């Protein structure tokens, strides 16, 4: 039997367009992360649809998004080219990268999670 592809939750709380979503496994719980033009990254509880946390630190809309396999690091990009690596538990910024000059489109961890690859509209 094929899984249902019907919507099961509406996640409401961003105040501008949502750009990207990703899943985060935290113990036995599955959460959803989202980026938005409202400059935040938010974590949502899949069971209830309620917002658990918000990461604020970008100066422009958030775009690219990556989650480490162990779920301990979240990486977000922004329209100003900045990439922020967050501690998923403390919500603190681990590191800020400013290698791009325009929108960060996509971010991925390397298989060993020691590096990040990112794409941007700056070429």
One Martini backbone bead per residue (centre of mass of N, CA, C, O) as a GRO file, in nm:
protein
  123
    1UNK     BB    1   0.096   0.036   0.023
    2UNK     BB    2   0.059   0.360  -0.018
    3UNK     BB    3   0.123   0.650   0.092
    4UNK     BB    4  -0.005   0.929   0.205
    5UNK     BB    5  -0.038   1.272   0.047
    6UNK     BB    6  -0.193   1.407   0.261
    7UNK     BB    7  -0.262   1.650   0.450
    8UNK     BB    8  -0.201   1.694   0.824
    9UNK     BB    9  -0.078   1.997   0.833
   10UNK     BB   10  -0.078   2.334   0.955
   11UNK     BB   11   0.176   2.585   0.959
   12UNK     BB   12   0.140   2.863   1.178
   13UNK     BB   13   0.352   3.196   1.201
   14UNK     BB   14   0.450   3.321   0.979
   15UNK     BB   15   0.486   3.664   0.822
   16UNK     BB   16   0.590   3.516   0.560
   17UNK     BB   17   0.732   3.355   0.331
   18UNK     BB   18   0.803   3.032   0.260
   19UNK     BB   19   1.102   2.857   0.150
   20UNK     BB   20   1.172   2.610   0.360
   21UNK     BB   21   1.198   2.252   0.438
   22UNK     BB   22   1.259   2.023   0.724
   23UNK     BB   23   1.365   1.747   0.892
   24UNK     BB   24   1.363   1.649   1.250
   25UNK     BB   25   1.526   1.431   1.468
   26UNK     BB   26   1.411   1.397   1.821
   27UNK     BB   27   1.440   1.117   1.897
   28UNK     BB   28   1.096   1.027   1.867
   29UNK     BB   29   1.073   1.301   1.731
   30UNK     BB   30   0.915   1.489   1.476
   31UNK     BB   31   1.026   1.768   1.295
   32UNK     BB   32   0.985   2.100   1.162
   33UNK     BB   33   1.147   2.310   0.939
   34UNK     BB   34   1.163   2.676   0.871
   35UNK     BB   35   1.176   2.923   0.623
   36UNK     BB   36   1.179   3.297   0.588
   37UNK     BB   37   1.112   3.634   0.513
   38UNK     BB   38   1.102   3.691   0.843
   39UNK     BB   39   1.409   3.588   0.945
   40UNK     BB   40   1.334   3.285   1.021
   41UNK     BB   41   1.359   2.987   1.219
   42UNK     BB   42   1.145   2.704   1.257
   43UNK     BB   43   0.990   2.486   1.501
   44UNK     BB   44   0.784   2.192   1.463
   45UNK     BB   45   0.522   2.000   1.570
   46UNK     BB   46   0.381   1.725   1.420
   47UNK     BB   47   0.145   1.649   1.616
   48UNK     BB   48   0.030   1.966   1.664
   49UNK     BB   49   0.157   2.226   1.488
   50UNK     BB   50   0.338   2.363   1.684
   51UNK     BB   51   0.552   2.590   1.800
   52UNK     BB   52   0.870   2.560   1.961
   53UNK     BB   53   1.077   2.741   1.784
   54UNK     BB   54   1.316   3.022   1.734
   55UNK     BB   55   1.541   3.162   1.496
   56UNK     BB   56   1.740   3.458   1.558
   57UNK     BB   57   1.991   3.649   1.321
   58UNK     BB   58   1.890   3.751   1.069
   59UNK     BB   59   1.880   4.032   0.824
   60UNK     BB   60   1.721   3.831   0.639
   61UNK     BB   61   1.584   3.620   0.458
   62UNK     BB   62   1.529   3.283   0.472
   63UNK     BB   63   1.646   2.981   0.302
   64UNK     BB   64   1.848   2.782   0.349
   65UNK     BB   65   1.867   2.419   0.459
   66UNK     BB   66   2.017   2.225   0.734
   67UNK     BB   67   2.070   1.890   0.883
   68UNK     BB   68   2.202   1.698   1.089
   69UNK     BB   69   2.188   1.369   1.157
   70UNK     BB   70   2.180   1.421   1.483
   71UNK     BB   71   2.031   1.719   1.521
   72UNK     BB   72   2.248   1.946   1.647
   73UNK     BB   73   2.250   2.093   1.358
   74UNK     BB   74   2.175   2.411   1.210
   75UNK     BB   75   2.139   2.544   0.875
   76UNK     BB   76   2.132   2.885   0.753
   77UNK     BB   77   2.018   3.097   0.504
   78UNK     BB   78   2.035   3.408   0.308
   79UNK     BB   79   1.977   3.690   0.111
   80UNK     BB   80   2.273   3.817   0.211
   81UNK     BB   81   2.470   3.534   0.226
   82UNK     BB   82   2.429   3.424   0.501
   83UNK     BB   83   2.559   3.176   0.734
   84UNK     BB   84   2.412   2.969   0.995
   85UNK     BB   85   2.524   2.797   1.283
   86UNK     BB   86   2.335   2.590   1.498
   87UNK     BB   87   2.222   2.503   1.807
   88UNK     BB   88   1.950   2.306   1.862
   89UNK     BB   89   1.930   2.327   2.180
   90UNK     BB   90   2.027   2.643   2.248
   91UNK     BB   91   2.011   2.850   1.987
   92UNK     BB   92   2.301   2.901   1.919
   93UNK     BB   93   2.569   3.043   1.772
   94UNK     BB   94   2.849   2.896   1.625
   95UNK     BB   95   2.844   3.018   1.317
   96UNK     BB   96   2.953   3.265   1.073
   97UNK     BB   97   2.899   3.303   0.717
   98UNK     BB   98   3.054   3.530   0.443
   99UNK     BB   99   3.081   3.415   0.114
  100UNK     BB  100   2.834   3.558   0.016
  101UNK     BB  101   2.637   3.819  -0.189
  102UNK     BB  102   2.380   3.632  -0.202
  103UNK     BB  103   2.157   3.417  -0.219
  104UNK     BB  104   2.082   3.132  -0.049
  105UNK     BB  105   1.973   2.822  -0.177
  106UNK     BB  106   2.182   2.587  -0.074
  107UNK     BB  107   2.240   2.323   0.178
  108UNK     BB  108   2.511   2.084   0.265
  109UNK     BB  109   2.625   1.808   0.400
  110UNK     BB  110   2.861   1.605   0.436
  111UNK     BB  111   2.887   1.277   0.507
  112UNK     BB  112   3.092   1.359   0.764
  113UNK     BB  113   3.012   1.662   0.864
  114UNK     BB  114   3.278   1.869   0.803
  115UNK     BB  115   3.105   1.997   0.567
  116UNK     BB  116   2.994   2.257   0.342
  117UNK     BB  117   2.750   2.318   0.093
  118UNK     BB  118   2.687   2.597  -0.136
  119UNK     BB  119   2.441   2.804  -0.286
  120UNK     BB  120   2.413   3.091  -0.517
  121UNK     BB  121   2.318   3.387  -0.693
  122UNK     BB  122   2.640   3.473  -0.729
  123UNK     BB  123   2.776   3.199  -0.870
   0.00000   0.00000   0.00000
